[in-house]
Amino acid sequence: MIQIALLDPHPIVQRGFKSFFKNTSHIEVLGTFTKIKQLFDFLLENYIDIIIMEMELKDGSSVQTVKKIKSLYPDTLILIYTSLKESVYGLSILRAGARGFLSKEISQETLIEAIEKVYHDGYHITSNFANQINKNADLHRPRNAYGTLFLSRNRSLKIPH
């Protein structure tokens, strides 16, 4: 049995998540949380195989939350489940320790496949994003898409001393 938890500030997403997984025999939702502290309080006494997490959290940084989970609970796996763009946020969240990046537009089958793949020691990323990583990214060098955009657009600007 794969035991999962959801960290998402949207109550309707939490209800849908619980409802969807009621019908699966091998995946069990042990908790849903709107706040980061609630999740960490739960983790003090409970083991979770995979945390499914929204990128847009109201009470903290998703990247810092992933890093903290990985430092305190290194065996707990993390999948990002968001409406934000993988091309902008995917690399930073993978560097932080997440095992995948899922769009909230995916099918139920894809969600289950991603959970199973990550649980069995894999990663879940789209082929387009994998190609982007292979072509353009040095995973060992911190980089921010917005910083890159800013630098490339402003190279000709002269800053007065």
N, C-alpha and C positions, 0 to 999 in steps of 0.2 A: 504494500500500500504506500503510495506517494502522499506524504503529508505536506500540505501547502497552507500559506497564509497570504492575505491580500492587504497591502497598504495603499489605500486610495481615499482621498478626501471626499469622494462623491458617494453618498449613501445609495443612490440608485444603482451604481456600478457594483457596490458590495452586495446588494440584494440579488441582482442578476447573476453575479458570480456564484453565490451560494446556491441559487436555484439551479443553475446549469450543472454544477458538479454533484447535485443530489443523485443524478442518474448515471454517474460513472462508478464502476465497481472498484477501480484501482487508484483513484485520486480522491483524497478527502480534504475538505477545507476545515482546518482547525480553528481559524479565526480570521476576522476582517477588522481592520483598524483604520481610523481616520487620521490619527496623530502618530508621529514617530515614537513618542514616549510610550504610548499604549503598546506598540509593537515590542519595544525593548523590555517593558515590564513583563509581557507575555513570554518573551524568549528566556527570561531568567529561570522560568520553571517548566518550559516546554521545548521539545525538539521539533524543528521544522526542517523538512528536506529542501523546500524551495519557497522563497518569498517572491510573490508577484507584486511589483511595485510601480506606481505611477511616477512619472518624472516631475510633475508639477505638484509639489507638496506645499501646504500652507504654512507649515511650522519649521521648515528647514530645507537645506540643500539635498537634493537626491544623490548627487555625487558623494557628498560627505557622509550621507546615511549609508550608502553602499560600502564605502571604505570602513566605516565603523562596524557594520555587520560583519564584514570579512575579517576585521582584526579581532573581534570578540568571538565570532562563531565561524571559523574558517571552513567548516564542512557544510555550512548552509549556503545553498545556491540562490542566485538572484536573477530573475527575469524582469525586464522593464516592459510595462504594458501601458502604452500612452498614445495620445493623438499627436504628439510632437514628432518632428521629422528626424528620422534615423540619420540622414545625411548631415544634420547639424549637431545632434547630441550623441549619436551612437558611439563614436570613437572615445569620447571622454568617459562615458559610462562603462564601456568595456575595459578601459584602462583602470577604472576604479575597482573593478572586480565582478561586474555583472556578466552573466553567461549568455545573454541574449537581449534583443530589442524587438518588441512586438507592437504592431500598430493595433489600435482598438478597432480597426476596420477588418481584421482578419476573421476567418470563419471559425466556428467552434472546433472543427477538425484540426485546423492549423494550431489552435491554442493547445489542444491535447497533445499533438505531435511535438510541439516545442517543449512542453513540460517533460514528456517522455525522453526526448533527445537530451535535454539538459540533465535530467536525472541519471541517465546512463553515460554521464561524463562527456557530454558534448557541448556545443555552442549552437545557438539558433540566431542566425542573421540571414538577411535576404541575399540572393546572389548578386544583385546590383551593389549592395553595400560591401560585400566581400570583394568585388572587383575594385571598388573605390579604395578600400584598404590596401589591396595588393598594389595598386598603381600609385597611390598618392600619400600613403601614411607610413611614417616611421613610428611604430607602436611604443618605442622606448623614449621618444621625445615628446614632452608635453606640448600640446597645441590646442588652440581654440579657434573654431571656424570664424567667429566674429573678429578675433584678433587678426587672423590671416586676411580677412576681407578688408579690415581697416588699414592694415599695412599695405596691401596691394593697391588700394585706391588712393593712398596718401603718400606714396613714395616721393612724388615730386614736390610735396609741400616743404617749404623751408621754415623751420621753427626759429624765431628770433631768440637770441641769447640774452 
